[in-house]
Amino acid sequence: MSDRYDPKTTPWEIEEKDFPAKGESEEKLRFLLRYAILAPSSHNTQPWKFAVRDNEIRISADKTRWLKVADADQRELHISVGCALENLVIAAQHFGYADQVEYFPQGEDSLVAVVKLIPEGKTERPRDPVLFEEIPRRHTNHKIYDARPIPEAQMARLHACCDEEGFWFFPTNEAPNEAELRRRVDELITRGDAIQFADPTYREELGYWIGQGVFGTPWLMAKITQLAVTYLNVGKRQAKNDSELLLSAPVLAALGSAVDDRKSQVKVGQIFERIALTATHLGMAVHPMSQILEIPELKTEVSTLLPKENLFPQHTFRLGYAEPEKEHTPRRSLEQVLLREAASIRTYKGGQHGRASD
């Protein structure tokens, strides 16, 4: 690995052979966190912090990176942290650890989970071994997808990722009224874009994060785009683009839960990350499209589209096949997420945005 840290390449160059097998416990656990920080997050805000002590890792939500306008209820914040938690569990099991996860040990505050790792222990919920190698390969794919359908055998592999009681995976290609369902979702996406981009606080928030370079855009282009998004209502253009992306995918999917609490949202993040890594292994692309859940009235309408009553929609995304993304998006260094945030990125006082993950 290069001595110079490049946030777009260095984090993704992690090598299994570099695991410090003869090192101290904390050194080994810090190495596992290098896989955790490759997780997707809402608009790549990476809203997590980690503390390592002896044989445990404490995972906290970094509220300075909370998207206060787009993600007012912190649903996406906790889903993002859940994705990082899942990467950590997968990596830990790969290197021979059993994991014991305690969710919100102090109640629903910033401390999301305490993960106790036991060397050579027995794992209660073993992960598919193929997922580990996909962690550095996974991308969020924002491109137009191919129309070819996903084979039943591959859909079965994705369904198997959602095997926890109280959670459901709903793909549109298995619905009896698929065409009508896709039309309704497309309509909701269009309405969602119109509502959000008409809100100047939403545009300011989105522009802020674009200007921070979270998508890897060159500095000058990021600043120009920030100004355009902040001061111009580009809702119609965004709605047209999102509609094309949505309708190009052979499968639209939702994850739902029987309970709508923080723990459920974290677990949805874990399930989604397993789906994303499995899809990567199968040569598929994944792209979250969450604006229809960021607006309360639209989220209520989404719940009526689910084939099971009394469920809470938690995450929506598209699945299919597409030309691979050429580059990864930037990641903060492990040193940054193990330390307080003061030196890494200034806190945005007005909030932050969350639509796509990366």
N, C-alpha and C positions, 0 to 999 in steps of 0.2 A: 504494500500500500504506500502511496506517495506521502512524503512528509508534509506536503501542502494540502490542506483540506479543501476539497471542492464539493460543495453541498449537492451537486447534481451527479457526481460520480463516486466520490470516496465512500459514502455509506453503503453503496450497493456492491462494493468490491470485497465484501466480507468473504473470508475463506474458512471452510470448516476445519482445515488443518491447523489454523491458528488458535484453536481452542487451547487455553493454558491448562492442559491436563495435570501438570505437576504444580500448578500455582495454588495460592490460597483460595479459600472458599469465595471471598468477596470478589477476587479477580475473575473467577469463573462466572459468577453471576453477572458481573458487569459485561462480560463477553456475550452472555445470552441476551442482554438488553440491546445489543447491536442489531439483533433480529427484530426486537419489539418496535424499534423506532422506524422500521421500514413499513409499518402498517399504514393503510389509507386513513384519511381523516377528512372531515368536512372542510372543503376548500383548502386542504393541505395546511390547516392551521396547527396541526400536531399538538393538541391540547392536553399534554401529559407531562408528568414529572415522576421521577423514580428515586427511591432511597434504598440502598443496599445495606443490610446489616446481618452478619453471620450467614445463616442459611435461609434468609427470607428477603423478599423484595416487596416494598410498599409502593403501590401505584396510586397516584393522585391525579385528579382533574386540575388542569391549569386554567383557572377562571380568567386569567388575563388574556386568554386566547379564545374565550367564549364568544360566539356570534350572537350578540344580544338582540339584534333586530330579526335576523332570519331564523334564529334558533332560540326564540324567547323562552321556551320551556326546557331547554338544555337536553332535549332528546338526542340530537345529533352529537352533542358534546360527549355524552355517555356511550353512544354507539361507537364513536371514534376510539375512546379509551378501551372499549371492549375489543376492538380489532387489535390494538397493541397488546392487550392481555393475552389474546389467543395466540399471537405470534410467539410471545414469551413461553407459553405452555408447550407449544409445538417444538420450539427449540430446546426447551429443558428436557422434554421426553426423549428427543433425539440424542442428547448427550448423557442419557442414563439416569435422569432425575425423575422421581415421582413428585407430583405436585398436589398440594392441598391449598385450595383457594377459599379464603374467607371474604365475602362481599360486605362492604360497608360495615366494618367492625365497630365504628363509632356512630352508626346511624347514617342517614343520607347527607353526608357532608363531602368535603373535597377528597377525603381518603376513600378511594373506590374499592380497593382490594389489597389484601395482604396475601402474598403467595409464598408458602413455605415449600422449600425444595429439599427433598431427601435423596442423597446419592444412592443409586442402586436400589431404590425403594420400589414398591409395587404400585402401579398406577391404576386408579379406579376407572378412569375414562381414557383409555389409550386413543391417540390420534392416528389417523392414517399416515404411515411413514413417508408416503410420497409428498406430503404437504411441505415438509421441511425444505426440500430443495427448490420449491417454487417461491419461497418467501422473497429472495432477491430478484426473481424473474417477473413477479406480478406487476402489472400496470393497470391503471384505470384507463380504459380505451374510449376516447371521446369521438371517434370517427364514425362515418356511416358504416353500418353493418351489412353483410351479405344477407340475401333473403332465404338462403337454404335452411331448412328446418334442423333442429337439434334432434339427433336420434334418441329413441326411448331409453336405450341403455345409458346414455350420457345423462339424460334427465334423472334417471334412477340414482346415479352417483351423486347428483346435486341434492336430491331429496334426502339421501342418507346423511347429509351434513346437518340436517335439522332433525335430530333424534331426541331432543330434550322435551320432557312433558310440559305442556302449556305453551308451545311455540309451533307455528305452522309456516310452511313455504307454499306460496300460491303462484304458479306460473300460468300465464294466460293461454298457452297452447293446450292446456288440459281442461279449459272451460268449454262447456257446450255452446255458449254464445260468444265465442272468441271475437268475431268481427265487431259485434256491438260493444263488447267490453273494451277493445282497443280504441274504438271511436270515442267512448266516454272518457277514457284516460287522456287521449289526445286533447279533448275539449277542456279537461281540467288543467292540463299543462299550459294550454294557451291562456286560460283565465288566470292561472297562477302567475305567469310571466307579466301579464298586463297589470295585475294588482301590485306585484313587487316593484316593478320598474317605474310605476307611477309614484312610488314613495321615495322622496329625496333622502330620507335617512337610510333606507335600504341601499340606494345607489352610492351614498357616501361610504357605507360600510364595505360594500363590494369593492369600490374603488380603492379604499385603503389597503385591502389585502392584495389586490392586484399590484398596487404600487410597492408593496413590500417584496414583490418578486416570488411569491409562493408557488407560482406555476413555472418558474424557470425562465420567464421572458427576459430578454436583455433589458438592462436598466432603463435606457431611454424609452424603449417601446412600452415598458411597464408604466412609466410615468405618464406617457401620452394617453395610454388606455385608461389609466386612473382618472385623468381629467375628463375624457370623453364619457366614461360611465357615470361619473359623479354629476356632471352638469348637463348631460343630454339624456332624454328618455328614449332608450333604444329597445323598448319593450316589444314593439312589433317585429323588429328584426330578430330579436332573441327568440320570440315565440315561433317564428317561421323556422329558424334553425333547430330549435328543440323538437318541433313537430317532425321535421325530416329525420332527425336522429331517432326519435321514438318509433316512428313507423317503419324505419329500415330494419329494426331488430325483429327477429323471428319470435322472441319471447320477451314479454314484460313480466316482471315478477314483484311480489310483495312478501315481506316477512311480517307476521302478526303475532301478538301475544295475548294470553288470556288476562293478564294483569298489566296495568300501565304504571309501572314504578321504575325507579332508577336501576334496580337490579335486573329487571327484565330488559331494559334498554341496553345495559352492558352485555347481557347474554345474547341479545340480538346482534350486537357487534361481533361477538365471538362466532356466532353461526354464520353471519355474512362473510367474515374473513375465511372461514372454512370453505364456503361456497366459492369465493373469489379464487382461493388457492387451488381448489379442485378444478374450477373452470380453466385456470391457467394450465394445469397438468393435462387437461383434455383439449387444449388448443383453442379455447373459447375466450371471448372478450366480455368484460363486465363494465358497466357504467351506471353509478347511482344517479337518479333523477328525483330529487327530493322536494322540489318546490310545492308539489301538491300536498305535502304533509307539513309544510312550514306555515300554511295559512289555515287557521282553525276551521273555517266553514268548508274549505275544500277537503280537509282531512276527514271531516264528518261524512262528506259524500263518498270518499274513498272507502270508508268502513262499510258502506252499504253495498259496495261492489264485491266485497269478500264473500266467498261461498259458505262461510260459517258465521253465525250470529254471535254477538257479544264478544267480538274480538277487537283489539286495538291495532290498527296498522302502524308499524314502526319504521319500516324502511322500504323504499321502492327503487327498482333498478332494472336495467335492460341487459339481456344476454344474447349472445350470438357469435358470429365469426366476422373478423375484420382484419385489415392489414395491421400488423403490430405497430405500436407506438415506437418511435425511434429513440426517445430519451426518457429517462426517469425524471420526476420532479425533485426539487431540492429537499434535503432533510437536514434538520439541525444536528449538530454533533452530539454524541453521547454526553460529553462534558457539559454541554448547555442544558440538557434536560435533567442532569444530576445536580445542577446548581440552581440557585434562585435566578429568576428571569431578568433581573435588572440590567444585566450586560448584554442580553441577547436580542431583545426587540422591545421597543417602547410600547407601553400599554395604550391602546386606542380607547379614548374615553367614551366614545359614542357607541361602541359595540362592533361586532364583526359579522361576516356573511357566511352562509353555508349552503351550497347547492351540491356541487360535485365533490366526490372524494378523490384523493390521489395519494 
